[in-house]
Amino acid sequence: MEIHRTGRGPQPFRVHAGHCSDGQGKEITRDKARRLLTAGIEACPFCSPDTELRVDGTA
């Protein structure tokens, strides 16, 4: 999971698959990745964790 710093503290920004070379950030479980994706957090356009986890990304 990629995190961005904001005025309210660190916030999730983008979810990556574990094998993604662009995925710098905190490692999370598959369940947490599914929850973030269904809550509207962006999926990485390169590794497509939403496809791998079979999540359509709509809340």
VEXDRENBA-597670 format. One line per field, with one value per atom (N, C-alpha, C): residue number from 0; residue in three letters; chain; atom name; x negated, y negated, z negated. Coordinates in Angstrom, 1 decimal. Layout:
k	c(NUM; ...)
r	c(Ala; ...)
c	c(A; ...)
a	c(CA; ...)
x	c(X; ...)
y	c(Y; ...)
z	c(Z; ...)
***
This chain:
k	c(0; 0; 0; 1; 1; 1; 2; 2; 2; 3; 3; 3; 4; 4; 4; 5; 5; 5; 6; 6; 6; 7; 7; 7; 8; 8; 8; 9; 9; 9; 10; 10; 10; 11; 11; 11; 12; 12; 12; 13; 13; 13; 14; 14; 14; 15; 15; 15; 16; 16; 16; 17; 17; 17; 18; 18; 18; 19; 19; 19; 20; 20; 20; 21; 21; 21; 22; 22; 22; 23; 23; 23; 24; 24; 24; 25; 25; 25; 26; 26; 26; 27; 27; 27; 28; 28; 28; 29; 29; 29; 30; 30; 30; 31; 31; 31; 32; 32; 32; 33; 33; 33; 34; 34; 34; 35; 35; 35; 36; 36; 36; 37; 37; 37; 38; 38; 38; 39; 39; 39; 40; 40; 40; 41; 41; 41; 42; 42; 42; 43; 43; 43; 44; 44; 44; 45; 45; 45; 46; 46; 46; 47; 47; 47; 48; 48; 48; 49; 49; 49; 50; 50; 50; 51; 51; 51; 52; 52; 52; 53; 53; 53; 54; 54; 54; 55; 55; 55; 56; 56; 56; 57; 57; 57; 58; 58; 58)
r	c(Met; Met; Met; Glu; Glu; Glu; Ile; Ile; Ile; His; His; His; Arg; Arg; Arg; Thr; Thr; Thr; Gly; Gly; Gly; Arg; Arg; Arg; Gly; Gly; Gly; Pro; Pro; Pro; Gln; Gln; Gln; Pro; Pro; Pro; Phe; Phe; Phe; Arg; Arg; Arg; Val; Val; Val; His; His; His; Ala; Ala; Ala; Gly; Gly; Gly; His; His; His; Cys; Cys; Cys; Ser; Ser; Ser; Asp; Asp; Asp; Gly; Gly; Gly; Gln; Gln; Gln; Gly; Gly; Gly; Lys; Lys; Lys; Glu; Glu; Glu; Ile; Ile; Ile; Thr; Thr; Thr; Arg; Arg; Arg; Asp; Asp; Asp; Lys; Lys; Lys; Ala; Ala; Ala; Arg; Arg; Arg; Arg; Arg; Arg; Leu; Leu; Leu; Leu; Leu; Leu; Thr; Thr; Thr; Ala; Ala; Ala; Gly; Gly; Gly; Ile; Ile; Ile; Glu; Glu; Glu; Ala; Ala; Ala; Cys; Cys; Cys; Pro; Pro; Pro; Phe; Phe; Phe; Cys; Cys; Cys; Ser; Ser; Ser; Pro; Pro; Pro; Asp; Asp; Asp; Thr; Thr; Thr; Glu; Glu; Glu; Leu; Leu; Leu; Arg; Arg; Arg; Val; Val; Val; Asp; Asp; Asp; Gly; Gly; Gly; Thr; Thr; Thr; Ala; Ala; Ala)
c	c(A; A; A; A; A; A; A; A; A; A; A; A; A; A; A; A; A; A; A; A; A; A; A; A; A; A; A; A; A; A; A; A; A; A; A; A; A; A; A; A; A; A; A; A; A; A; A; A; A; A; A; A; A; A; A; A; A; A; A; A; A; A; A; A; A; A; A; A; A; A; A; A; A; A; A; A; A; A; A; A; A; A; A; A; A; A; A; A; A; A; A; A; A; A; A; A; A; A; A; A; A; A; A; A; A; A; A; A; A; A; A; A; A; A; A; A; A; A; A; A; A; A; A; A; A; A; A; A; A; A; A; A; A; A; A; A; A; A; A; A; A; A; A; A; A; A; A; A; A; A; A; A; A; A; A; A; A; A; A; A; A; A; A; A; A; A; A; A; A; A; A; A; A; A; A; A; A)
a	c(N; CA; C; N; CA; C; N; CA; C; N; CA; C; N; CA; C; N; CA; C; N; CA; C; N; CA; C; N; CA; C; N; CA; C; N; CA; C; N; CA; C; N; CA; C; N; CA; C; N; CA; C; N; CA; C; N; CA; C; N; CA; C; N; CA; C; N; CA; C; N; CA; C; N; CA; C; N; CA; C; N; CA; C; N; CA; C; N; CA; C; N; CA; C; N; CA; C; N; CA; C; N; CA; C; N; CA; C; N; CA; C; N; CA; C; N; CA; C; N; CA; C; N; CA; C; N; CA; C; N; CA; C; N; CA; C; N; CA; C; N; CA; C; N; CA; C; N; CA; C; N; CA; C; N; CA; C; N; CA; C; N; CA; C; N; CA; C; N; CA; C; N; CA; C; N; CA; C; N; CA; C; N; CA; C; N; CA; C; N; CA; C; N; CA; C; N; CA; C; N; CA; C; N; CA; C)
x	c(-0.8; 0.0; -0.9; -0.6; -1.3; -0.6; -1.4; -0.8; -1.3; -0.4; -0.8; -0.5; -1.4; -1.3; -0.4; 0.6; 1.5; 1.5; 2.3; 2.5; 3.1; 3.8; 4.5; 3.7; 2.4; 1.5; 1.5; 0.8; 0.6; 2.0; 2.2; 3.5; 3.2; 3.9; 3.7; 3.9; 3.1; 3.2; 3.4; 2.6; 2.8; 2.4; 3.1; 2.9; 2.1; 1.0; 0.2; 0.2; -0.1; -0.3; -1.7; -1.9; -3.2; -4.4; -4.1; -5.2; -5.5; -4.8; -4.9; -6.2; -7.0; -8.2; -8.0; -6.7; -6.4; -5.8; -5.6; -4.9; -5.8; -6.1; -6.9; -5.9; -6.1; -5.2; -5.0; -3.9; -3.6; -2.9; -3.4; -2.8; -1.5; -0.5; 0.8; 1.3; 2.3; 2.9; 3.8; 4.2; 5.1; 6.4; 6.9; 8.2; 8.2; 7.1; 7.1; 7.0; 6.3; 6.2; 7.6; 8.4; 9.8; 10.6; 10.5; 11.3; 10.9; 9.7; 9.2; 9.7; 9.6; 10.1; 11.6; 12.3; 13.8; 14.2; 13.3; 13.6; 13.2; 12.6; 12.3; 10.9; 10.0; 8.6; 8.1; 7.3; 6.9; 6.0; 6.2; 5.4; 4.3; 3.1; 1.9; 2.3; 2.1; 2.4; 1.4; 0.3; -0.7; -0.6; -0.3; -0.2; 1.2; 2.2; 3.6; 4.0; 3.8; 4.2; 5.7; 6.5; 8.0; 8.3; 7.6; 7.9; 7.5; 6.3; 5.7; 6.6; 7.2; 8.1; 9.5; 9.8; 11.2; 12.1; 11.6; 12.4; 12.6; 13.8; 14.1; 13.8; 13.5; 13.2; 14.3; 15.5; 16.7; 17.2; 17.5; 18.0; 19.5)
y	c(1.2; 0.0; -1.2; -2.1; -3.4; -4.4; -5.2; -6.1; -7.5; -8.5; -9.9; -10.6; -11.6; -12.4; -13.5; -13.8; -14.9; -15.7; -16.7; -17.5; -16.8; -15.7; -14.8; -13.6; -13.6; -12.4; -11.5; -10.4; -9.5; -8.9; -8.9; -8.4; -7.4; -6.3; -5.3; -6.0; -5.8; -6.4; -5.4; -4.3; -3.3; -2.0; -0.9; 0.4; 1.1; 1.9; 2.6; 4.1; 4.9; 6.3; 6.5; 7.6; 7.8; 7.8; 8.2; 8.4; 7.1; 6.0; 4.8; 4.0; 3.7; 3.0; 1.5; 1.0; -0.3; -0.5; 0.6; 0.7; 0.4; -0.8; -1.2; -1.6; -1.0; -1.4; -0.2; -0.2; 0.7; 2.0; 3.1; 4.4; 4.6; 5.1; 5.3; 6.7; 7.2; 8.5; 8.3; 9.5; 9.5; 9.0; 9.3; 8.8; 7.3; 6.7; 5.3; 4.6; 5.2; 4.7; 4.7; 5.8; 5.8; 4.7; 4.5; 3.5; 2.1; 1.8; 0.5; 0.3; 1.3; 1.2; 0.9; 1.7; 1.5; 0.2; -0.4; -1.7; -2.9; -2.6; -3.6; -4.0; -3.3; -3.6; -3.1; -3.9; -3.5; -2.3; -1.5; -0.3; -0.7; -0.2; -0.5; -0.1; -1.0; -0.7; 0.3; 0.6; 1.4; 2.9; 3.1; 4.5; 4.9; 4.1; 4.4; 5.3; 4.9; 5.8; 6.0; 5.1; 5.2; 6.4; 6.6; 7.8; 9.1; 9.0; 10.2; 10.6; 9.7; 10.0; 10.0; 9.9; 9.9; 8.9; 7.6; 6.5; 5.5; 5.0; 4.0; 2.6; 2.3; 1.0; 0.0; 0.4; -0.5; -0.2; -1.2; -1.1; -0.8)
z	c(0.0; 0.0; 0.0; 0.9; 1.0; 0.1; -0.6; -1.5; -1.2; -1.3; -1.1; -2.4; -2.7; -3.9; -3.6; -4.5; -4.4; -5.7; -5.7; -6.9; -8.0; -7.7; -8.7; -9.0; -8.5; -8.8; -7.5; -7.6; -6.5; -6.1; -4.8; -4.2; -3.1; -3.0; -1.9; -0.6; 0.4; 1.7; 2.8; 2.8; 3.9; 3.4; 3.9; 3.5; 4.6; 4.2; 5.1; 4.8; 5.8; 5.6; 5.0; 4.3; 3.6; 4.5; 5.8; 6.8; 7.5; 7.3; 8.1; 7.8; 8.8; 8.6; 8.3; 8.5; 8.2; 6.8; 6.2; 4.9; 3.7; 3.5; 2.3; 1.2; 0.1; -1.0; -2.0; -2.6; -3.7; -3.1; -3.6; -3.2; -3.9; -3.3; -3.9; -3.5; -4.2; -3.9; -2.7; -2.1; -1.0; -1.4; -2.6; -3.1; -3.2; -3.7; -3.9; -2.5; -1.6; -0.2; 0.4; 0.2; 0.8; 0.1; -1.2; -1.9; -1.3; -1.1; -0.6; 0.8; 1.6; 3.0; 3.1; 2.3; 2.3; 1.7; 0.9; 0.3; 1.2; 2.4; 3.3; 3.4; 2.7; 2.8; 4.2; 4.9; 6.3; 6.3; 7.4; 7.7; 8.6; 8.4; 9.2; 10.7; 11.6; 13.0; 13.7; 13.0; 13.6; 13.1; 11.8; 11.3; 11.1; 11.2; 11.2; 10.0; 8.8; 7.7; 7.6; 8.2; 8.2; 9.1; 10.2; 11.0; 10.4; 9.8; 9.1; 7.9; 7.2; 6.1; 6.4; 7.7; 8.2; 7.5; 7.5; 6.9; 7.9; 8.1; 9.1; 8.7; 7.4; 7.0; 6.8; 6.9; 6.6; 5.3; 4.5; 3.2; 3.2)
***
